[in-house]
Amino acid sequence: MRWILTAASALGLLIAIAARSPGLLGFGVLLALVCGLGAAFAFIEVQIQASSRAEYMSPGELDALKATVKASSPGTEPGRSLPPPTPQ
């Protein structure tokens, strides 16, 4: 779909360049702008999907993540997640 929008945008640009009437020029410019924006958003969406991770993690992935978090903080007590209270 993104390549069709890119081709339609190029076609609109060619129509606008070769136009001899104001109506055809306006149609070509409008076609080029609308399809160009659509193509840009389609390319952006593909890039975002390629760099995003899955929404859900398997139980094995969750266990591995929990193990790395626990291993990265060896000086803390296992049941304690908050900092110690400040003396008053």
Buried (B, 14 or more C-beta within 10 A) or exposed (E): EBEEBBEBBBBBBEBBEEBEEEEEBEBBBEBBBBBBEBBBEBBEEEEEEEEEEEEEEEEEEEEEEEEEEEEEEEEEEEEEEEEEEEEE
